[in-house]
Amino acid sequence: MVLQPRLRADLSTLPRYVPGRAAVGDPEFKLSSNELPYEPLPSVREAVRRELGQFHRYPDPGSTELVAALADRLGVPAEHIVPGTGSVAVTHHLVRAAAGEGDEVLFAWRSFEAYPLITWAAGARAVQVPLAGESHDLDAMAAAVTDRTRVIFVCNPNNPTGTPVRRDDLDRFLDRVPRDVLVVLDEAYREFVTDPDVPDGIEVHLSRPNVAVLRTFSKAYGLARLRVGYAVAHPPVAAALRACAIPFGVSGPAQSAALASLRAESELRERVERVVRERDRVTAELRTSGWQVPGSEANFVWLRLGERTEAFTAACEDAGLMVRPYPDEGVRVTIGTPAANDRFLKVAHDWNV
Ligand SMILES: *Cc1c(COP(=O)(O)O)cnc(C)c1O
């Protein structure tokens, strides 16, 4: 018998992360990964180009300039900000810092696919509270808290359904959660939120020591390939996060591009506004075609298709569109260029007539 390295006995229980399929065909019609459909801004490209001559040097391990710019922009002390290689990496570090064997990590389901995986990686137990309709069931989540709960994720707005948690509901929930349980507001899509009743997690964080926020440059800022995101957390949590992080995680080009993006915020805001207008147009046209679509505060829409999920995905593929199927549940479709959205709307319209 060939002896193999011994791996974790529970490896077969590892939840699989199914990424958006690799782009086939025209990337303009890849609506499966919630990317921005616009190419990097000239100023951001230039910032990355300036890094070329320095690839032989390690990057600044503390991302000092980026952290200072973020602190200024968000109105929080620099000490609260911890960048990482995408907010998914920061999420790994957060869970690693707070939960281990025998602990529980609580989140809604369906929500972001990385949560079960990250919980598993830390050796903790995932407690998944079904959505009510397409939204977080915060009452059920509060009721599911035990003395083993260490981390609670609230994905706001929720991936993949696009639904938000509103201020009053979040406040009531946070009042019920024990003060020694870390609540993580995952705001990967914050920049696309237009509903004034959806709270800004940074403000919530400032008045509640057990609340941390995750943000990313991957979505609205259009830097998905460079891998940079961050947590905003109170000093004890932030320090634990830094201790659990991989040294030199955020590359020089990623730091520089993120910094340049913060400086180009008005140009980027205009792009986000375009996406939001398209989101609202797509939602309205889907409803006109007879679809029931939850209102999305993100850059994607959710179609609950149940057992017709695969057939709809195939119809999209036949039209040259890549969307994200969740087998037997539904399909998430990223808002792209008007041409890509029109193509999707035609498939959706023809499907329903
Ligand atoms: C895309 C996404 C992220 C961010 O991913 P990065 O690692 O920063 O690219 C985090 N949370 C949710 C819910 C997301 O959809």
The ligand as an SDF file (V2000), in Angstrom:
LIG
                    3D

 15 15  0  0  0  0  0  0  0  0999 V2000
  -17.0570   39.4320   -3.9830 C   0  0  0  0  0  0  0  0  0  0  0  0
  -17.3340   39.3050   -2.5360 C   0  0  0  0  0  0  0  0  0  0  0  0
  -16.3360   39.5230   -1.5820 C   0  0  0  0  0  0  0  0  0  0  0  0
  -14.9910   40.0540   -1.9340 C   0  0  0  0  0  0  0  0  0  0  0  0
  -14.1490   39.2860   -2.5290 O   0  0  0  0  0  0  0  0  0  0  0  0
  -12.6280   39.7390   -2.6930 P   0  0  0  0  0  0  0  0  0  0  0  0
  -11.8780   38.6580   -2.0020 O   0  0  0  0  0  0  0  0  0  0  0  0
  -12.4220   41.0510   -2.0170 O   0  0  0  0  0  0  0  0  0  0  0  0
  -12.4390   39.7900   -4.1470 O   0  0  0  0  0  0  0  0  0  0  0  0
  -16.6550   39.4540   -0.2500 C   0  0  0  0  0  0  0  0  0  0  0  0
  -17.8900   39.1860    0.1500 N   0  0  0  0  0  0  0  0  0  0  0  0
  -18.8800   38.9900   -0.7160 C   0  0  0  0  0  0  0  0  0  0  0  0
  -20.2440   38.7470   -0.2220 C   0  0  0  0  0  0  0  0  0  0  0  0
  -18.6270   39.0320   -2.0820 C   0  0  0  0  0  0  0  0  0  0  0  0
  -19.6260   38.8090   -2.9460 O   0  0  0  0  0  0  0  0  0  0  0  0
  1  2  1  0
  2  3  1  0
  2 14  2  0
  3  4  1  0
  3 10  2  0
  4  5  1  0
  5  6  1  0
  6  7  2  0
  6  8  1  0
  6  9  1  0
 10 11  1  0
 11 12  2  0
 12 13  1  0
 12 14  1  0
 14 15  1  0
M  END
$$$$
